[in-house]
Amino acid sequence: MTRPEPHIDVRPITEADIPDWIRALNTGFLRTPGVAETEIADRASYIIPARTLGAFDAGRCVATFRSFPQELTTVGGATVPADAISNVTVTPTHRRRGLLTRMMAHDLTAAKDRGDVVATLISAEYPIYGRYGFGPATWTAQWTVDTPRAGLDPRWSGPEDGGRIDIVDPAGVRKIGPELYERVRRAQPGAVDRDERWWQVSTGLLHLDRSPWAEPFFAVHRSAGGEVEGLVSYKADDHWGDGKQPLNTATVNWLIAATPDAERALWRYLCSIDWITTVKSGWRGPDDLLPHYLPDPRAARITTLADWLWVRILDVVRALEARTYDGQGALVLEVVDGAGLAGGRYRLEASPDGASCTPTTAAAELVLDVGDLARLWLGDESAVRLAALGVVREERAGAARVADALLRTSRRPWCPDVF
């Protein structure tokens, strides 16, 4: 049962609140609650105070919430402005008092007023965010590859197409990584932008005492013409079995590639490193090609498959008009939004040449919650499946099939990042 307590003040934090806010954040995430001066300075360097909320009970921070501007790639390569939500916690002593609901309402209303098309987050727990209009728009998977079983030629020494793979240092990654990632994320529905700080943290230029830095390996793939087409960050352990046999694991931190050839070459490289008998893929798209790059796809087994990026649509018209459509057709959607931010009835007319979405008084053909529209928007979910589950309702027979023909995509969306 929720027990509202209006005497608890929910508000944007001030600079003086940052240490207390971090302590509440660390408590909520079950980290050592102590706050170092370096952590205070780092947080102060990038948070937006007006978009960093705290709940204060008798002057003590007991809940945290932060948002920041983000670009999200939709189907077809266009980007939309997003309200990225992170650092959401409620201190265990203050659960079930409506604090998250108050912080979420404050932030989503501001995002709507700002003109953001969607809000985004990575959900730590599945049941929480559906009640605020979010839906799981992308999924993620992790594979573990048994390299001796993969059937790869042990004599492989580099790409056969004239390209090459080189080890690069962190400074080199900061030089070539951002431009490559921009090319990749513009072609990947569900991907989000990375700022300069992301590259600094990922290459050790910026790090905190809370997470000691251990430099990973970086490898770059260049085409036969010398163009950077792929980049991987990985680490390796040091484990030897009986009989002095190597049993080492290479764990991928992240891998990006602008072409299938570059992606194939980087996975082939990782699986051919001497002494490495296991490769862990890190977070990948749920329909990643990795297993099928191997002569024996069974050598790659899924060890994680889970929801990833959750989306909350704030502007139905702009969201549906921003993406592209392979098919042609029209559909009247009744979007139910308990928060009153994006509900209404809309007529979507779409074709490969473009789309229009307009409010309408015509009879609804498909009725769905705003969170379920988010599940369909990037092309991952099936309206027919959701209708079978009783989640969406057809007012006209066959409307769910029309929705699938318009909205579903040939490859699944994927968000490479956590935030």
Disulfide bonds with the S-S distance in Angstrom:
none
